Amino acid sequence: MNYISTRGNASNLDFAGVTLAGLASDGGLYVPSTWPRFSTEQIAAMRGLTYVELAARVMAPFTAGVLSEDELKLLCAAAYGSFSHAAITPLTQLDDQNWLLELFHGPTLAFKDVALQLLGHLFERFLSGGNTALTIVGATSGDTGSAAIHAVAGRENIEIFMLHPHNRVSDVQRRQMTTVLAPNVHNIAIDGSFDDAQAMVKRMFGDAEVTQALTLSAVNSINWARLMAQVVYYFRAALHLGAPERQVAFSVPTGNFGDVFAGYVAAQMGLPIERLIVATNVNDILHRALSKGDYSIGAVTPTAAPSMDIQVSSNFERLLFDLEGRDGSTTAARMKWFEQMGKMVLSSDMRRKAALFHSARADADEMAGAMRWAHEQCNEVIDPHTAIALHAARKANVAADIPVVTLATAHPAKFRDAVERATGLRPALPHRIGNLFDREERFDVRPGDYAAVRDYVLGHAARA
Ligand SMILES: *Cc1c(COP(=O)(O)O)cnc(C)c1O
């Protein structure tokens, strides 16, 4: 499989290249040159596979020429061995129509482990034997950072720098990052928002002084391999609920548009998805874009679901590329305009092509209401991000014979203050997280100033 940039002006890469590269040199994002498609018979034949077998089957078309299905199986077995549930991503039934897809059984209790545990193994595989040292620079609103750090801590030839907005991630999220004391892990707390941190990371990728000195790589969801790993659990859930004979709808708590874009990829590959509900909190740029065509940046409002406190959703560019007929120069012009003006309009033609996506927005009361409903009616304690998607799922008016799967993206203990406020219940940290609050923390606070952060990275990175 060959990968092309959404802005049409970077060299094509194979799967290994795209895994190590992250952002394309023209500022675009890499996507497969075509969407592979499974027949109905091929999808039916996936029933009964284990998670690891299914993962290798679904991902093999994307790694063709670089990794075989058998090689993928070995990597997936290693990656998902760190999960605490035998099903890896189990389904829980809430009522006659609604289901939860539990994606939080990995080492850091958030769905990002599903992709990042695999990415850690892919990095190791592609760096072994070579003389490249990889410098990973990322920005996190909480969950990406800890999952990425756990995926690469202690691995050779990798140095990781993780920027998070100072005092804007939960104490559990921060400690999951800052208590990893491996010498290749560098946590930087930035005075500013997640978007400020992400803008610095983007700028570093375009800064010749940095890119000439270091081999940079990304672990945020602009990395194609992450999205690819997330496609698997859409197949898993839909197969359990009757696909390919039966359609399934998904409701996805959305921030950077990575997780829900993986659902779109699953649909392109032939999975019968009835709709994808993009659920946002009050930071609702995606809801405005999909419902009214208005993709314009507003101020970021901090909420109890911080991983969704995002205005600019990087992966949306991948969808725009498809909606505009996969023409890189059109997407490049559109994104240049957006970067200057802070807004763009989606034409009615583009919105028609995006009809698989529905959207909804939940405010703080609606989020709390969904947490209470799950607790009181279904005896399930859910986290704030999941609650936003469950609220959207229950409002969506999906036909009664179509199951609606809400992606449960974080363990409730990760956001226990918000859960306690809504339900009166304080979820305990699972045993495997252990003594998080007794461990030593290590991080540096830096002003929201690009040069200071760049110099820090240049000063601490390994070179080879
Ligand atoms: C990252 C994250 C999200 C948002 O996912 P995107 O792929 O960025 O849209 C939602 N919920 C939780 C708990 C997350 O960590």
The ligand as an SDF file (V2000), in Angstrom:
LIG
                    3D

 15 15  0  0  0  0  0  0  0  0999 V2000
   -8.7200   11.2720   22.8160 C   0  0  0  0  0  0  0  0  0  0  0  0
  -10.0170   11.0430   23.4740 C   0  0  0  0  0  0  0  0  0  0  0  0
  -11.2250   11.3410   22.8250 C   0  0  0  0  0  0  0  0  0  0  0  0
  -11.2810   11.9950   21.4640 C   0  0  0  0  0  0  0  0  0  0  0  0
  -10.8120   11.1580   20.4610 O   0  0  0  0  0  0  0  0  0  0  0  0
  -10.3770   11.7810   19.0440 P   0  0  0  0  0  0  0  0  0  0  0  0
   -9.7940   10.6610   18.2900 O   0  0  0  0  0  0  0  0  0  0  0  0
   -9.3690   12.8430   19.3590 O   0  0  0  0  0  0  0  0  0  0  0  0
  -11.5960   12.3530   18.4330 O   0  0  0  0  0  0  0  0  0  0  0  0
  -12.4080   11.0190   23.4720 C   0  0  0  0  0  0  0  0  0  0  0  0
  -12.4080   10.4820   24.6990 N   0  0  0  0  0  0  0  0  0  0  0  0
  -11.2760   10.2030   25.3570 C   0  0  0  0  0  0  0  0  0  0  0  0
  -11.3520    9.6210   26.7130 C   0  0  0  0  0  0  0  0  0  0  0  0
  -10.0560   10.4570   24.7680 C   0  0  0  0  0  0  0  0  0  0  0  0
   -8.9130   10.1750   25.4210 O   0  0  0  0  0  0  0  0  0  0  0  0
  1  2  1  0
  2  3  1  0
  2 14  2  0
  3  4  1  0
  3 10  2  0
  4  5  1  0
  5  6  1  0
  6  7  2  0
  6  8  1  0
  6  9  1  0
 10 11  1  0
 11 12  2  0
 12 13  1  0
 12 14  1  0
 14 15  1  0
M  END
$$$$
